[in-house]
């Protein structure tokens, strides 16, 4: 199994980048450096000039891989959702009960992220923080419709579709599976952020992961036949 996982690669739509960063050492440095800097500085303060200085490469070299920092953020979030789908597929393998699969899916989508040794050059913990605080900037733009046509959001849509299918296995008559799943994913991000920075907007219960328990309670009750 470890040999199999070591060969797994996360595919990102080629429309997002000019040159695949996974194809070279410099490209991987760009990804590693951008995750570190965006996590530390925030997306607004992040620039390709600062990134170039950090990775000791000309700013122009970054533009050979990404035409803008928006496209770089789109790449990072797309990679994250591809990674989450990969984790979901392995987590649900050989689990026959749809209720058990849905519970596992909720746990995976709402729990704190841990480092994944299968992708040594990606810090998934930092990337998770970036997705929580910055990912809405990827689609709340004037270009969202065109980028959607080009397939830029395929990974997150596939993930929502997989979990929605499980919801419909449990209750084929439930009318809002996609809305329910996307609300869980986005809402869990907000609740994680609130618990760290605006705790009066959420509920922290000692001795449990309140975010995960809340969404299990909400979703299982919502789809109850």
Secondary structure as UniProt FT lines:
FT   HELIX           2..6
FT   HELIX           14..16
FT   HELIX           21..23
FT   HELIX           25..41
FT   TURN            43..45
FT   HELIX           48..55
FT   HELIX           59..63
FT   TURN            64..65
FT   HELIX           69..92
FT   TURN            93..94
FT   HELIX           98..110
FT   TURN            117..118
FT   TURN            120..121
FT   HELIX           124..134
FT   HELIX           136..139
FT   TURN            142..143
FT   HELIX           144..149
FT   TURN            150..153
FT   HELIX           154..170
FT   TURN            172..173
FT   HELIX           177..197
FT   HELIX           199..201
FT   TURN            206..207
FT   HELIX           210..222
//
